[in-house]
Structures are given as structure tokens and as C-alpha cells.
Amino acid sequence: MKILVLNGSPKARYSITLQTVLYLEKLHPEHHFEILHAGGQIRLLEKDFSQAAQKLENADLLIFSYPVYTFIAPSQLHRFMELLKTSGIDLTGKYATQITTSKHFYDVTAHRYIQDNCQDLGMKFIRGLSADMDDLLSPEGQKDARRFFSYVMWCMKHDCYEPIPAALPDFVPVPATIPAKKIEIPQSASSDRQKVRIPRTVAIVTDCEPDNQQLKGMIARFRAVLPYESKLINLREYPFRGGCLGCFNCAVSGKCVYTDGFDSFLRDEIQTCDSIVYAFTIKDHSMGSVFKLYDDRQFCNGHRTVTMGMPFGYLVDGRYSGEPNLQMIIEGRSEVGGNFLAGVATDEQDTDRSIDRMAKKLVYAISHRYVQPRNFYGVGGMKIFRDLIFLMQGMMKADHAFYKAHGQYDFPQKKMGTVLKMYLVGGLLSSTRIRSKMGNQMNEGMLAPYRKVLESASSNKKSE
């Protein structure tokens, strides 16, 4: 069997993820493995995709191999996917799967991104392997890799693959219009602002192409209703030297290995604003390779949530309602970063109201400094980072200092009073006789502290 490995890591042959593929190749000499360094050679592939096209057409199985970067695949693999989908190659009926390494931080959204795009191309997609970076070093991890490959071979033999979603009807965007007046700043916040005389600025970060009138119209509408100053930053105009290389130079020095100045630009021109609004057109089930390059290059801040407390908003051109994975990514980005998500304005229907609603919530969040407590996406994501940074504190010193300063290291749990109390409750509940005598006393006891809070709230209300 001809197996083409699409190595999406910018590290090319030095990729940790690729080692799992090489391990499987050693075990299965009966198959012909060929490796295309899609991530490391992306500039060459942009100039000439013909050899890659030939390899894709000759393969029986495609294996996407890559590390998870910022919720999805590296920007280089995003760009490869764009080249692949515009090449006109017919891959209908070919089998595809994926192997990733990460610390399981949103590996689900990365896997879904590859799956959705493979299914767009009519390929038969087999669920992939999500491994920890160190798994291949353990007997159990090696066993998982072997079992995964056996499963893929079985699926191909029996023609088993993930169901292909039904096609959606054609999408017709609704254009935005320019309104006559701006949104009013909430009265209390307005007076506070006048008192302290702090100007507000919103950064609008986009990858809008020159001929994209739809997205331009949405941005213009938002800027027209916004009562604050806005700064438009088009990523297509920035002189990026390339995508993140995963070299970890910034983890030690705090400086990106590239000399294009993006790390300083990010910190001085974007992250100093009061809010960030991202404006993009949906491409290949994501924000597109240019935005992904921007996302990946933000790793110059390490794993530090440096925009914590800053509201985010989104202007999205495209059928956002039909992109559940992209929805999860956008919510997850805000939750992990500790940012209030003011909304996602789309051009699916009633574009003007959608933009206005998002803008109103953004203004409220800015003026009241409103931030919501994190949900599962944020809490779970930060716990993964917490454990990672604690183990790697010797190298990621800036991250370690940041996590310590912001109380991220909440382990070990030293609430021994609570632990002992739960042992007592557990002992009582294990006895059927005692439990029957207690009746509703346990529920009453659990509510007692909350009743004190409610009584205190009532007292405070009366005294106001």
C-alpha cells in the first residue's frame, strides 16, 4: 500500500510527531511510506505544487502528521490545505487519517479541522490518533500507536469511515449599511470616563482582501456605530517573515527568532488597546492561513494570558452557524485568555443588527470592565497549561513567573478541613440507617452558608 505522510510541522524531519510515523514505518515494511514535508517546504509548494499533486494522486492513504498549534494545525499546514483545495486534484474516495502530538490542549478542534476539510474533498476519513508528546517513549504509547495503525488498516479493508455531513444550501450574505449615529456609552461609565479622562481604543484585526467588499462593509458599519476610537490592522499588509517555527527561542529569551518585529508590534500596537475585534471571512472551516499565522506567532507571549480582562468581538463573513468547530475555537480562545466574548456578528441575516448588538455589548464590557468567570473551556484549558508550565518552569521562566503571580498554581489542594468533612459525610451516607434518620437535614446543612449570603444581600439592599 502507498501511504503518503503529510508532515505539517515546520520542523520538517525534526518533528516529534513524525517519530510516531517513522515508528510505524519500521514495523510495517510491507507498506510504502513516503513523507512530504508540507509544513517545512510550504514556500516551495506555493511556487510549484505539481510534485505534491502527483504524490497525492498516487497515494492510497493520506496521513496528516502535525503538532497542535493554538487550537488547530500550524499555519503552514493551513496554507497547504488551501493549496490542496485550490489545486483541482480529485481525491474522492481516498482514505485519510491523522496523527497529532500535543498536551491535549484543544486537540479535538485540530482534529475536526482536518476531518472537515478532508470530507470537503470527498475523502473517506478515519478517526486519528491524538498522542501526548512523550507517549512514544513509553510501552503503552507504543502499543497505542500500533493499535491505531491496525485499526486504520481494518477500516480500509472493510470500508469503514466517518459519516460525511450533508451538504448545506448555498449561502447568500446580507450586506451591511452605514448608520447615522453611534452607540451611546452607558451613563455611569460615561461620567467615569470623563472624570478620569481615559481615551478608549479598539483594535480591529483583519485579513481582509482588497476586493472583499462584504467584509469591508461589516468593518465600516462597526466603526461607524462604535463610540470609541478604532485602529484597523490588516494582517495582509504586515511583512511577516514566516509562520511560527516551534523553536522555543521566545520561551527562553522572550524574543521571536524572526527579525520582522512582530513581537514588538503585537505588544505595542494591538495588546495596548482596550479591546480587540477580529474580522475575517471563513475559509476552509477556519479563519484562514493568514490569521493562523498571526495566532501562531502570538506564541512570543508564551502561555501567558497577557490580554486577560480585555473584551473580544468578532465580525465574521460566511455561514458561521454551520461551523460548530469554529464556534468552539472562538469561544475557547476567549475563555482560556480570560476575555469577555462580546459576540460574533455575522452576515447570515440582519447583518446590521448583528453588528450593533455585538458593538453594544463590547462598549458595555469596556466601560464597566466586565469579565465573566471562565467556563469549562477556560478552566480545563488553563489547568492543562498550569501543569505544563510547572513541569517546564526551568525553561519557560517568564510563563512560570506569570502563573505564580496570577495564582494559577492551585495545587496541591491543602483544604484539609474540607477533605476531613467529606470523609465524615461519606461515612454517614454509607450507613442506610443513619441516612434514613437524617432525612432532609443534609440538604439543609448544605444550604446554610448560602442562606447567610442571601440574608447579607437583603441587609445591604435595605441599607442602601
C-alpha positions in Angstrom: 0.0 0.0 0.0 1.2 3.5 -0.8 1.0 5.8 2.2 1.7 9.5 1.9 2.5 11.3 5.1 1.8 15.0 5.0 4.1 16.3 7.7 2.6 19.6 8.7 5.3 20.5 11.3 7.5 23.5 10.4 10.4 21.5 11.9 10.2 19.0 9.0 12.3 15.9 9.8 12.9 17.2 13.4 9.2 16.9 14.1 8.4 14.9 17.3 5.0 13.9 15.8 6.8 12.4 12.8 8.6 10.0 15.0 5.4 8.1 15.5 5.0 7.7 11.8 8.7 6.5 11.5 8.0 4.0 14.3 5.0 2.6 12.3 7.1 2.5 9.1 9.7 0.4 10.9 7.1 -2.1 12.0 5.3 -2.3 8.6 7.9 -2.7 5.8 5.2 -4.3 3.7 3.8 -0.8 3.1 5.5 2.0 1.2 5.7 5.2 3.3 6.5 8.5 1.6 6.9 11.7 3.5 6.0 15.1 2.2 7.3 17.9 4.4 4.2 20.1 3.8 5.0 22.4 6.7 8.7 22.8 6.3 8.6 23.3 2.5 5.5 25.4 2.2 7.2 28.3 0.4 8.4 25.8 -2.3 5.0 24.3 -2.6 3.4 27.7 -3.1 5.7 28.2 -6.1 5.2 24.7 -7.5 2.5 22.2 -6.3 2.8 19.8 -9.2 5.1 17.2 -7.5 2.9 17.2 -4.4 -0.1 16.8 -6.6 1.4 13.7 -8.2 2.2 12.2 -4.8 -1.3 12.9 -3.6 -2.9 11.2 -6.6 -0.7 8.1 -6.3 -1.4 7.5 -2.6 -3.8 5.0 -1.2 -3.8 6.5 2.3 -3.0 10.1 3.4 -1.8 10.6 7.0 -1.7 14.2 8.2 1.0 14.4 10.9 1.4 17.6 12.8 1.7 19.2 16.3 -1.3 21.1 17.6 -0.6 24.9 17.5 -3.1 27.3 19.0 -6.3 25.2 18.8 -5.7 23.9 15.3 -2.9 22.8 13.0 0.2 25.0 12.3 -0.3 27.9 9.9 1.9 26.1 7.4 -0.4 23.2 7.2 -3.4 25.6 6.8 -1.6 27.1 3.8 -1.0 23.6 2.4 -4.7 22.8 2.8 -5.6 26.0 0.9 -3.2 25.0 -1.9 -4.6 21.5 -2.0 -8.2 22.6 -2.2 -7.5 25.1 -5.0 -5.3 22.7 -7.0 -8.2 20.9 -8.6 -6.9 17.4 -7.6 -9.6 14.8 -7.3 -9.1 12.8 -4.1 -12.6 11.4 -4.0 -12.7 8.0 -2.3 -9.2 8.1 -1.0 -8.7 7.2 2.7 -7.3 9.8 5.1 -6.4 9.9 8.8 -4.2 12.0 11.1 -1.6 11.7 13.9 -1.0 14.6 16.3 1.1 15.3 19.4 0.2 17.9 22.0 -0.6 18.2 25.6 -4.2 17.6 24.6 -5.0 21.4 24.7 -7.9 21.6 22.2 -6.6 18.6 20.1 -10.3 18.0 19.4 -10.7 21.2 17.4 -7.5 20.5 15.5 -8.7 17.0 14.5 -12.1 18.3 13.5 -10.5 20.9 11.2 -8.6 18.3 9.3 -11.6 16.0 9.1 -13.9 18.7 7.8 -11.5 19.6 5.1 -10.8 16.0 4.0 -14.5 15.4 3.8 -14.9 18.5 1.7 -12.6 16.8 -0.8 -14.7 13.6 -0.8 -12.2 11.6 1.1 -13.0 8.7 3.4 -11.8 9.9 6.8 -10.8 7.6 9.6 -10.6 8.9 13.1 -7.0 9.8 14.0 -4.6 9.3 16.9 -4.1 12.1 19.4 -1.0 11.5 21.5 0.9 13.3 24.2 4.4 14.4 23.1 6.0 11.8 25.3 3.7 8.9 24.6 6.0 7.1 22.1 8.7 6.9 24.8 6.5 4.6 26.8 5.5 0.9 26.1 1.8 1.9 26.5 2.2 4.8 24.0 3.9 2.5 21.5 1.1 0.0 21.9 -1.5 2.8 21.3 0.4 3.6 18.0 0.4 0.0 16.9 -3.3 -0.5 17.7 -4.2 2.7 15.9 -2.4 1.6 12.7 -4.1 -1.8 12.9 -7.5 0.0 13.2 -6.8 2.1 10.2 -5.9 -1.0 8.1 -9.1 -2.7 9.3 -11.2 0.3 8.4 -9.7 0.4 4.9 -10.3 -3.3 4.4 -13.9 -3.1 5.5 -14.6 0.4 4.0 -15.4 1.9 7.4 -15.0 5.7 7.8 -16.6 8.7 9.5 -20.0 9.8 8.1 -19.9 12.7 5.7 -22.1 15.6 6.7 -25.0 16.6 4.4 -24.3 19.5 2.1 -25.7 22.9 3.2 -27.7 25.0 0.8 -26.0 27.9 -0.9 -25.0 30.8 1.3 -26.2 34.4 0.4 -24.6 37.1 2.5 -26.5 40.1 3.7 -24.6 43.4 3.2 -24.1 45.9 6.0 -25.1 49.6 5.8 -23.5 52.7 7.4 -25.7 54.1 10.2 -26.3 57.8 11.0 -25.3 57.7 14.7 -23.0 56.0 17.2 -24.0 53.8 20.1 -24.3 55.7 23.4 -21.8 54.9 26.2 -23.7 53.8 29.4 -24.3 56.9 31.5 -22.4 55.8 34.6 -19.4 54.6 32.6 -19.5 57.8 30.5 -19.3 60.0 33.6 -16.4 57.8 35.0 -14.6 58.2 31.7 -14.9 62.0 31.7 -13.7 62.0 35.3 -10.5 60.1 34.6 -10.2 61.3 31.0 -9.0 57.9 29.6 -9.4 57.6 25.8 -10.6 54.2 24.6 -9.2 52.4 21.6 -10.4 49.2 19.9 -8.0 47.3 17.6 -9.7 45.7 14.6 -7.5 42.9 13.3 -8.4 41.6 9.9 -7.0 39.7 6.9 -9.5 41.4 4.6 -8.5 41.2 0.9 -8.7 44.3 -1.3 -11.7 43.1 -3.3 -13.7 41.8 -0.3 -16.5 44.4 -0.2 -18.7 42.3 2.1 -16.1 42.2 5.0 -15.1 45.8 4.3 -18.8 46.8 4.7 -19.1 45.0 8.0 -16.0 46.7 9.4 -17.2 50.1 8.2 -20.6 49.5 9.9 -18.9 48.5 13.2 -16.5 51.5 13.2 -19.5 53.8 12.4 -21.5 52.7 15.5 -18.5 52.5 17.8 -18.3 55.5 20.2 -14.6 54.9 20.7 -11.5 55.3 18.5 -10.6 52.3 16.4 -7.4 51.2 14.9 -7.6 49.0 11.7 -4.8 46.5 11.3 -4.7 44.4 8.2 -2.5 41.4 8.6 -2.0 41.1 4.9 -0.1 44.3 5.0 2.3 43.2 7.7 5.8 42.0 6.5 5.8 38.6 8.2 9.0 36.6 7.6 7.1 33.4 8.2 5.0 31.2 10.5 5.9 30.1 13.9 8.8 27.5 13.8 8.1 26.0 17.2 11.7 26.6 18.1 11.1 27.8 21.6 13.6 30.7 21.3 11.0 33.1 22.7 10.4 30.8 25.7 13.9 31.5 26.9 14.7 35.0 25.5 11.2 36.5 25.2 12.1 37.4 21.6 11.0 35.8 18.4 13.8 34.3 16.3 12.3 36.2 13.3 13.6 39.8 12.8 10.3 41.1 11.3 9.5 42.9 14.6 6.1 41.3 15.0 6.5 40.5 18.7 7.0 44.3 19.5 4.2 45.2 17.0 1.8 42.8 18.8 2.6 44.1 22.2 2.8 47.9 21.4 0.1 48.3 18.7 -2.6 45.6 19.5 -2.4 44.5 23.1 -2.2 48.0 24.4 -5.8 48.7 23.2 -8.9 48.4 25.4 -10.4 45.7 23.2 -9.7 43.5 20.1 -12.2 42.8 17.4 -11.3 40.1 14.8 -12.8 40.4 11.3 -12.4 37.6 8.8 -14.1 35.5 6.1 -14.5 31.8 6.8 -12.0 29.8 4.8 -11.8 26.0 4.9 -13.7 25.8 8.2 -11.3 28.3 9.9 -10.1 31.9 9.9 -7.6 31.1 7.1 -3.9 30.7 6.9 -3.0 34.4 7.4 -5.0 34.6 10.6 -3.5 31.3 11.7 0.0 32.7 11.1 -0.9 35.6 13.3 -2.3 33.3 16.0 0.8 31.1 16.0 3.2 34.0 16.1 1.5 35.2 19.3 3.4 32.4 21.0 6.1 35.1 21.5 3.9 35.7 24.7 4.4 32.1 25.6 1.4 30.6 27.5 0.8 33.9 29.3 -2.8 35.3 29.1 -1.5 38.8 28.7 -4.8 40.2 27.4 -6.7 38.9 30.4 -9.7 41.1 31.1 -9.8 42.6 27.6 -13.2 42.1 25.7 -13.1 40.4 22.4 -15.6 40.6 19.5 -15.8 39.0 16.0 -17.0 40.2 12.6 -17.5 37.0 10.5 -18.3 36.9 6.8 -19.7 33.5 6.0 -22.0 30.7 7.2 -20.9 30.8 10.9 -24.0 28.8 12.0 -22.8 25.8 10.0 -19.3 25.8 11.6 -19.6 24.2 15.1 -15.9 23.6 15.3 -15.0 27.2 14.5 -17.6 28.2 17.2 -15.8 26.1 19.8 -12.4 27.6 18.8 -13.7 31.2 19.1 -15.3 30.6 22.5 -12.3 28.6 23.7 -9.9 31.4 22.7 -11.8 33.9 24.8 -12.3 31.6 27.7 -8.7 30.5 28.0 -7.5 34.0 27.6 -9.9 35.4 30.3 -11.6 37.6 27.8 -15.3 38.5 27.7 -16.7 37.4 24.4 -19.0 40.3 23.4 -20.4 38.4 20.5 -19.9 37.1 16.9 -21.6 39.4 14.3 -22.3 37.6 11.0 -23.7 38.4 7.6 -26.1 35.5 7.6 -29.2 37.5 8.4 -29.9 41.0 9.6 -26.3 41.9 9.5 -26.7 45.5 10.8 -28.5 44.4 14.0 -26.0 41.6 14.5 -23.1 44.1 14.3 -24.9 46.7 16.5 -25.6 44.1 19.2 -22.0 43.0 19.3 -20.8 46.6 19.4 -23.2 47.5 22.3 -22.0 44.6 24.4 -18.4 45.4 23.6 -19.0 49.0 24.8 -20.6 47.9 28.0 -17.8 45.4 28.7 -15.1 48.1 28.0 -16.8 50.8 30.1 -17.7 48.5 33.0 -14.6 46.4 32.8 -16.9 43.4 32.7 -15.4 39.9 32.7 -17.3 36.6 33.3 -15.9 33.7 35.2 -14.4 31.0 33.0 -16.5 28.0 31.9 -15.2 24.5 31.1 -13.4 25.6 28.0 -11.3 28.1 30.0 -10.9 26.2 33.3 -9.9 23.0 31.6 -7.6 24.6 29.2 -5.8 26.6 31.9 -5.3 23.5 34.0 -3.5 21.8 31.1 -1.3 24.9 30.8 -0.8 25.1 34.6 0.6 21.5 34.7 2.7 22.0 31.6 4.4 25.3 32.8 5.0 23.9 36.3 7.0 21.0 34.8 8.8 23.2 32.3 9.4 26.1 34.6 13.2 25.8 34.2 12.9 26.7 30.5 9.7 28.8 30.4 10.7 31.2 33.2 8.5 34.1 32.1 5.5 31.8 31.9 6.3 30.4 35.3 6.6 33.8 36.9 3.3 34.9 35.3 1.4 31.8 36.6 2.8 32.2 40.1 1.8 35.9 40.2 -1.7 35.2 39.0 -2.4 32.2 41.3 -2.6 29.6 38.6 -0.7 27.1 40.7 -3.6 26.0 42.8 -2.1 22.6 43.7 -1.7 20.7 45.8 -5.1 21.2 47.3 -4.4 21.9 51.0 -8.0 22.3 52.2 -7.7 19.6 54.8 -10.8 20.8 56.6 -13.0 20.2 53.5 -11.3 16.8 52.9 -12.0 15.6 56.5 -15.5 16.9 56.3 -16.2 14.9 53.2 -14.8 11.8 54.8 -17.3 12.3 57.6 -20.2 12.9 55.2 -19.1 9.8 53.2 -19.1 7.7 56.4 -22.6 8.9 57.3 -24.0 8.3 53.8 -22.6 4.8 53.7 -25.0 3.8 56.5 -28.6 3.2 55.3 -29.9 3.5 58.9 -28.2 6.9 59.6 -29.2 8.2 56.1 -32.9 7.4 56.7 -32.8 9.2 60.1 -31.1 12.3 58.6 -34.0 12.9 56.2 -33.6 16.4 54.7 -31.0 17.6 57.2 -28.1 17.2 54.8 -29.7 19.4 52.2 -30.5 22.0 54.9 -26.9 21.9 56.1 -25.5 22.3 52.6 -27.8 25.4 52.0 -27.0 27.0 55.4 -23.9 29.0 54.2 -25.8 30.2 51.1 -28.7 31.5 53.3 -26.2 33.7 55.2 -25.2 35.2 51.9 -28.8 35.9 50.9 -29.5 37.4 54.3 -26.5 39.6 54.0 -27.6 40.7 50.5 -31.0 41.7 51.8 -29.5 43.7 54.7 -27.2 45.5 52.3 -30.1 46.3 50.0 -32.1 47.9 52.8 -29.2 50.0 54.0 -28.5 51.5 50.5 
